[in-house]
Amino acid sequence: MSSHSQLDRSALDFHPLSERPNRVFIERDHVSPSASPARLSEAAEEIVLEAASRIRKARDVGAPVILAFGAHAIKNGLAPVIQAMIKRGWVQHLATNGAGIIHDWEFAYQGRTSEDVRENVSTGRFGMWEETGRYLNLALLTGAYRGFGYGESVGRLIVDEGLEIPPREELNAAISEADTSPEGAARAAAAADFLAVIGRQNLQAGPTPLRHPWKQFSLQAAALECSVPFTSHPMFGQDIIYTHPLNNGAAVGRTAERDFLTYARCISKIENGVYLSVGSAVMSPMIFEKSFSMAQNLAIQQGCPIRNHAIFVVDLAPSDWDWNRQEPPAESSAYYLRYCKTFSRMGGTMHYAKADNRDFLLALLHRLDG
């Protein structure tokens, strides 16, 4: 047992989410699929045209189109645009980070999100919001026990307008009656984790209703209703839900692991497919390279390596380097454009567009529908 002491989260002072000033309001700030996109640069417009062409070809042969994005895509109000993309069959998998999940849930629950980090850190209030910490951690605990992934766990909280905390008797039975299969052992372990949190926090079993008046703006809800996987790829400690005493690392790990392997399964089918990485400097390139390596490993064993896939990367940093020619030398600043460097190593073809995510995705949707 470690001799190092730990911070006691139960001593923290949490506040009602309704007290938090927010900077983004979904009804006011969302991007409508019918809106006209701002004019893109000539280079970015060419990449939109190429992406639309490759997406159509991918769908014609049944290959997947995967859209991975950072939290700002949600915070920028793009959920309605991405909803249109999945409902019209253009995208078969969505992936984001933990913050993307939080912003989407806060929009669905209260119609607004995005606190003033500088101000709230100075007063010790940043991330100390009771409803966000309580309900998202309960969703993950429930999802881990029921066998859901991270994104689906929160999506069900929204769609079902709440969740149900299992009684202690049910959890004890899941532990004592577990079989020796990996699934049985995982369910028993998740039940034990849930039981420990219930005891520590004195949670009451039964339905926990929670209305989401703005759930029509939730991308997680739309993905669940369309049966499109929406996976979350968090890093422990990076999101505000980790401050709450209901947070359980095992539940986070179980649900995130399921999502990673679900995502990797989709990447394994990417031959002739398309990968869109929008506004994600770290999460998207990092999970892609590991998943693609696993996919290539399996494909080579079957004698059919993955070669014909297209990657489109969108961000705001300028880059004049020709990434399909060769990798820049380490003394070049372009070398440290992490997402371009990573994706340029992943085979197939890679295109980089410097563009605002709102303008790029809206322009892409219009091209696909045109």
C-alpha positions as CSV (number, residue, x, y, z in Angstrom):
1,M,0.0,0.0,0.0
2,S,1.3,3.4,-1.0
3,S,2.4,5.7,1.9
4,H,1.7,8.8,-0.1
5,S,-1.3,10.9,1.0
6,Q,-4.1,11.9,-1.4
7,L,-6.3,14.9,-1.7
8,D,-9.7,14.4,-0.1
9,R,-12.3,15.4,-2.7
10,S,-15.1,15.0,-0.2
11,A,-13.9,18.1,1.5
12,L,-14.4,20.3,-1.6
13,D,-17.1,22.9,-1.8
14,F,-19.4,22.4,-4.8
15,H,-21.9,24.8,-6.2
16,P,-25.1,24.5,-8.2
17,L,-24.5,24.6,-11.9
18,S,-27.3,27.2,-12.2
19,E,-25.1,29.7,-10.3
20,R,-22.3,29.6,-13.0
21,P,-22.1,32.3,-15.5
22,N,-21.7,30.8,-19.0
23,R,-20.4,32.3,-22.2
24,V,-22.1,30.0,-24.8
25,F,-25.8,29.5,-25.2
26,I,-26.9,26.8,-27.6
27,E,-30.1,28.3,-28.9
28,R,-28.3,31.5,-29.7
29,D,-24.9,30.2,-30.8
30,H,-25.7,26.9,-32.6
31,V,-24.8,26.6,-36.3
32,S,-27.8,25.7,-38.5
33,P,-27.2,23.1,-41.3
34,S,-29.0,25.6,-43.6
35,A,-26.7,28.5,-42.8
36,S,-24.3,29.8,-45.4
37,P,-20.6,29.0,-44.6
38,A,-18.1,31.8,-44.5
39,R,-15.8,32.0,-47.5
40,L,-12.9,29.7,-47.2
41,S,-9.4,30.2,-48.6
42,E,-8.9,28.8,-52.0
43,A,-6.7,26.0,-50.6
44,A,-9.2,25.1,-47.9
45,E,-12.1,25.1,-50.5
46,E,-10.1,22.6,-52.7
47,I,-9.7,20.3,-49.7
48,V,-13.5,20.5,-49.0
49,L,-14.1,19.4,-52.6
50,E,-11.6,16.6,-52.3
51,A,-13.1,15.5,-48.9
52,A,-16.6,15.5,-50.4
53,S,-15.5,13.4,-53.3
54,R,-13.7,10.9,-51.2
55,I,-16.6,10.6,-48.8
56,R,-19.0,9.9,-51.7
57,K,-16.7,7.2,-53.0
58,A,-16.3,5.7,-49.6
59,R,-20.0,5.4,-49.1
60,D,-20.5,4.0,-52.6
61,V,-18.3,1.0,-51.6
62,G,-19.5,0.7,-48.0
63,A,-16.3,2.0,-46.4
64,P,-16.6,4.1,-43.2
65,V,-16.3,7.9,-42.7
66,I,-15.0,8.7,-39.2
67,L,-15.2,12.2,-37.7
68,A,-13.0,12.9,-34.7
69,F,-13.1,16.4,-33.2
70,G,-12.0,18.4,-30.2
71,A,-14.4,19.9,-27.7
72,H,-14.5,23.3,-29.5
73,A,-16.6,21.7,-32.3
74,I,-19.3,21.1,-29.7
75,K,-18.7,24.5,-27.9
76,N,-18.9,26.3,-31.2
77,G,-22.5,25.0,-31.7
78,L,-21.7,22.5,-34.5
79,A,-23.9,19.7,-33.1
80,P,-26.8,20.4,-35.6
81,V,-24.4,20.3,-38.5
82,I,-22.9,17.0,-37.4
83,Q,-26.3,15.6,-36.6
84,A,-27.3,16.3,-40.2
85,M,-24.1,14.5,-41.4
86,I,-25.0,11.3,-39.4
87,K,-28.7,11.4,-40.2
88,R,-28.0,11.6,-43.9
89,G,-25.5,8.7,-43.8
90,W,-22.3,10.7,-44.5
91,V,-20.6,9.8,-41.2
92,Q,-20.5,6.3,-39.5
93,H,-18.5,7.0,-36.4
94,L,-18.0,10.0,-34.1
95,A,-15.1,10.4,-31.6
96,T,-14.3,13.2,-29.2
97,N,-12.5,13.8,-25.9
98,G,-13.9,14.1,-22.4
99,A,-14.5,17.8,-22.6
100,G,-16.6,17.3,-25.8
101,I,-18.9,15.0,-23.8
102,I,-19.2,17.5,-21.0
103,H,-20.1,20.5,-23.2
104,D,-22.7,18.4,-25.1
105,W,-24.3,17.3,-21.8
106,E,-24.4,20.8,-20.3
107,F,-26.0,22.1,-23.5
108,A,-28.7,19.3,-23.3
109,Y,-29.2,19.9,-19.5
110,Q,-29.2,23.7,-19.2
111,G,-28.8,25.1,-22.7
112,R,-25.5,26.8,-22.0
113,T,-21.8,26.0,-21.2
114,S,-18.3,27.4,-21.0
115,E,-17.2,29.0,-17.7
116,D,-14.7,31.7,-17.2
117,V,-11.6,29.6,-16.2
118,R,-9.4,32.4,-15.1
119,E,-12.0,34.0,-12.9
120,N,-13.2,30.7,-11.4
121,V,-9.7,29.3,-10.7
122,S,-8.9,32.5,-8.8
123,T,-11.9,31.8,-6.5
124,G,-11.5,28.0,-6.3
125,R,-14.8,27.4,-8.2
126,F,-13.5,26.2,-11.5
127,G,-15.0,22.8,-12.2
128,M,-16.8,22.7,-8.8
129,W,-20.3,22.3,-10.2
130,E,-22.5,19.7,-8.5
131,E,-24.7,18.6,-11.4
132,T,-22.0,18.1,-14.0
133,G,-19.8,16.1,-11.6
134,R,-22.6,14.1,-10.0
135,Y,-24.6,13.0,-13.0
136,L,-21.8,12.4,-15.5
137,N,-20.0,10.3,-12.9
138,L,-23.2,8.4,-12.1
139,A,-23.7,7.8,-15.8
140,L,-20.2,6.3,-16.1
141,L,-20.7,4.1,-13.0
142,T,-24.0,2.9,-14.4
143,G,-22.6,2.4,-17.9
144,A,-19.5,0.5,-16.6
145,Y,-21.9,-1.9,-14.8
146,R,-24.3,-2.3,-17.7
147,G,-21.5,-2.8,-20.3
148,F,-21.7,0.5,-22.1
149,G,-19.0,2.7,-23.4
150,Y,-18.2,6.2,-22.2
151,G,-20.1,8.1,-24.9
152,E,-23.1,5.7,-24.8
153,S,-23.3,6.0,-21.0
154,V,-23.8,9.8,-21.2
155,G,-25.9,9.5,-24.3
156,R,-28.3,7.2,-22.5
157,L,-28.5,9.6,-19.5
158,I,-29.7,12.3,-22.0
159,V,-32.1,10.1,-24.1
160,D,-33.6,8.3,-21.1
161,E,-33.9,11.6,-19.1
162,G,-32.1,10.1,-16.2
163,L,-30.7,6.8,-14.9
164,E,-31.3,4.1,-12.4
165,I,-29.0,3.3,-9.5
166,P,-29.1,-0.5,-8.9
167,P,-29.9,-1.8,-5.3
168,R,-27.1,-3.2,-3.2
169,E,-28.7,-6.6,-3.4
170,E,-28.4,-6.7,-7.1
171,L,-24.8,-5.6,-7.1
172,N,-23.9,-8.1,-4.4
173,A,-25.5,-10.8,-6.4
174,A,-23.5,-9.8,-9.5
175,I,-20.3,-10.2,-7.5
176,S,-21.2,-13.5,-5.7
177,E,-22.7,-15.1,-8.8
178,A,-20.1,-14.1,-11.4
179,D,-18.9,-16.8,-13.7
180,T,-15.3,-17.2,-14.8
181,S,-15.8,-15.6,-18.2
182,P,-14.1,-12.3,-18.9
183,E,-17.5,-10.6,-19.2
184,G,-18.6,-12.1,-15.9
185,A,-15.5,-11.0,-14.1
186,A,-15.7,-7.5,-15.6
187,R,-19.4,-7.1,-14.5
188,A,-18.5,-8.3,-11.0
189,A,-15.7,-5.9,-10.8
190,A,-17.8,-3.0,-12.0
191,A,-20.5,-4.0,-9.5
192,A,-17.9,-3.9,-6.7
193,D,-16.8,-0.4,-7.8
194,F,-20.4,0.8,-7.9
195,L,-21.1,-0.7,-4.5
196,A,-18.1,1.0,-3.0
197,V,-19.2,4.4,-4.3
198,I,-22.8,3.8,-3.1
199,G,-21.5,3.0,0.4
200,R,-19.1,5.9,0.5
201,Q,-21.6,8.5,-0.8
202,N,-24.7,7.0,0.7
203,L,-26.5,6.8,-2.6
204,Q,-30.1,5.7,-2.7
205,A,-31.1,2.9,-5.1
206,G,-33.8,3.5,-7.7
207,P,-34.7,5.8,-10.6
208,T,-32.9,9.1,-10.8
209,P,-34.9,11.3,-13.2
210,L,-33.1,14.2,-14.9
211,R,-34.7,16.4,-17.5
212,H,-32.7,17.6,-20.5
213,P,-34.9,20.3,-22.0
214,W,-32.4,21.1,-24.8
215,K,-31.6,17.5,-25.8
216,Q,-32.5,18.3,-29.5
217,F,-29.1,20.0,-29.6
218,S,-27.3,17.0,-28.1
219,L,-25.0,15.2,-30.6
220,Q,-24.7,12.2,-28.1
221,A,-28.4,11.8,-28.1
222,A,-28.7,12.0,-31.9
223,A,-25.9,9.5,-32.3
224,L,-27.5,7.0,-29.9
225,E,-30.9,7.4,-31.7
226,C,-29.3,6.9,-35.1
227,S,-27.2,3.9,-33.8
228,V,-24.0,5.7,-34.8
229,P,-21.1,5.0,-32.4
230,F,-20.0,8.1,-30.5
231,T,-16.9,7.3,-28.6
232,S,-15.1,9.3,-25.9
233,H,-11.3,9.2,-25.4
234,P,-10.6,11.0,-22.1
235,M,-7.3,11.5,-20.3
236,F,-7.5,11.0,-16.6
237,G,-7.5,14.3,-14.7
238,Q,-8.2,16.6,-17.7
239,D,-11.9,17.1,-17.2
240,I,-13.9,18.8,-14.5
241,I,-15.8,15.6,-13.5
242,Y,-12.6,14.4,-11.9
243,T,-12.9,16.9,-9.1
244,H,-16.2,15.3,-7.8
245,P,-16.1,12.7,-5.1
246,L,-18.4,10.4,-7.1
247,N,-15.6,10.1,-9.7
248,N,-14.4,6.5,-10.0
249,G,-11.3,5.8,-12.0
250,A,-12.3,2.2,-12.7
251,A,-15.6,3.3,-14.2
252,V,-13.8,5.8,-16.3
253,G,-11.3,3.2,-17.4
254,R,-13.9,0.5,-18.2
255,T,-16.1,2.8,-20.3
256,A,-13.2,4.5,-22.1
257,E,-11.6,1.1,-22.9
258,R,-14.8,-0.1,-24.5
259,D,-14.9,3.1,-26.6
260,F,-11.3,2.8,-27.6
261,L,-11.8,-0.7,-28.9
262,T,-15.0,0.2,-30.6
263,Y,-13.2,3.1,-32.3
264,A,-10.3,0.8,-33.2
265,R,-12.7,-1.7,-34.8
266,C,-14.0,1.0,-37.1
267,I,-10.4,2.1,-38.0
268,S,-9.7,-1.6,-38.9
269,K,-12.3,-1.1,-41.7
270,I,-10.8,2.1,-43.1
271,E,-9.6,0.7,-46.4
272,N,-11.2,3.0,-49.0
273,G,-12.6,5.1,-46.2
274,V,-12.2,8.6,-44.9
275,Y,-10.9,10.0,-41.6
276,L,-11.8,13.6,-40.7
277,S,-9.8,15.1,-37.8
278,V,-11.2,18.5,-36.9
279,G,-9.7,20.7,-34.2
280,S,-8.0,18.0,-32.2
281,A,-4.3,18.6,-31.6
282,V,-3.6,15.6,-29.4
283,M,-6.5,13.1,-28.9
284,S,-7.4,12.3,-32.5
285,P,-3.8,11.8,-33.8
286,M,-2.8,9.8,-30.8
287,I,-5.7,7.3,-30.8
288,F,-5.6,7.0,-34.5
289,E,-1.9,6.0,-34.8
290,K,-2.3,3.2,-32.2
291,S,-5.6,2.0,-33.7
292,F,-4.3,2.1,-37.2
293,S,-1.2,0.2,-36.2
294,M,-3.4,-2.5,-34.7
295,A,-5.6,-2.5,-37.8
296,Q,-2.6,-2.8,-40.1
297,N,-1.2,-5.6,-38.0
298,L,-4.4,-7.6,-38.5
299,A,-4.7,-6.7,-42.2
300,I,-1.1,-7.8,-42.9
301,Q,-1.8,-11.1,-41.3
302,Q,-4.7,-11.5,-43.7
303,G,-2.5,-10.6,-46.7
304,C,-4.4,-7.3,-47.4
305,P,-2.6,-4.3,-45.9
306,I,-4.5,-1.0,-45.6
307,R,-3.3,1.4,-48.3
308,N,-6.2,3.3,-49.8
309,H,-7.5,5.6,-47.1
310,A,-7.8,9.4,-47.0
311,I,-7.1,11.6,-43.9
312,F,-8.3,15.2,-43.8
313,V,-7.0,17.3,-40.9
314,V,-8.5,20.7,-40.0
315,D,-7.1,23.2,-37.6
316,L,-6.3,26.9,-37.3
317,A,-2.5,26.8,-37.4
318,P,-0.9,27.8,-40.7
319,S,1.2,25.2,-42.5
320,D,2.9,25.6,-45.8
321,W,4.7,22.3,-45.7
322,D,3.9,19.6,-48.3
323,W,3.2,16.8,-45.9
324,N,2.7,14.2,-48.7
325,R,6.3,14.9,-50.0
326,Q,8.4,14.2,-46.9
327,E,8.5,14.9,-43.2
328,P,10.0,18.3,-42.2
329,P,13.4,18.2,-40.5
330,A,13.5,18.6,-36.7
331,E,14.9,22.1,-37.0
332,S,11.7,23.2,-38.8
333,S,8.8,24.6,-36.8
334,A,6.5,22.5,-39.1
335,Y,8.0,19.4,-37.5
336,Y,6.2,20.3,-34.2
337,L,2.8,20.6,-35.8
338,R,1.9,17.3,-34.0
339,Y,-1.3,16.4,-35.8
340,C,0.1,16.9,-39.2
341,K,3.3,15.0,-38.4
342,T,1.4,12.1,-36.9
343,F,-1.2,11.8,-39.7
344,S,1.5,12.2,-42.4
345,R,3.0,8.9,-41.1
346,M,-0.2,6.9,-41.4
347,G,-0.1,5.9,-45.0
348,G,-2.8,6.7,-47.6
349,T,-3.2,10.4,-48.4
350,M,-3.3,13.3,-46.0
351,H,-4.6,16.8,-46.6
352,Y,-4.4,19.7,-44.2
353,A,-6.8,22.6,-44.2
354,K,-6.3,25.8,-42.2
355,A,-9.9,26.7,-41.4
356,D,-12.4,27.4,-38.7
357,N,-14.2,24.2,-37.8
358,R,-17.6,25.8,-38.2
359,D,-16.9,27.0,-41.7
360,F,-15.2,23.8,-42.9
361,L,-17.8,21.3,-41.6
362,L,-20.7,23.5,-42.8
363,A,-19.1,23.9,-46.3
364,L,-18.5,20.1,-46.4
365,L,-22.1,19.3,-45.5
366,H,-23.3,21.7,-48.3
367,R,-21.0,20.0,-50.8
368,L,-22.1,16.6,-49.8
369,D,-25.8,17.5,-50.1
370,G,-25.3,19.5,-53.3
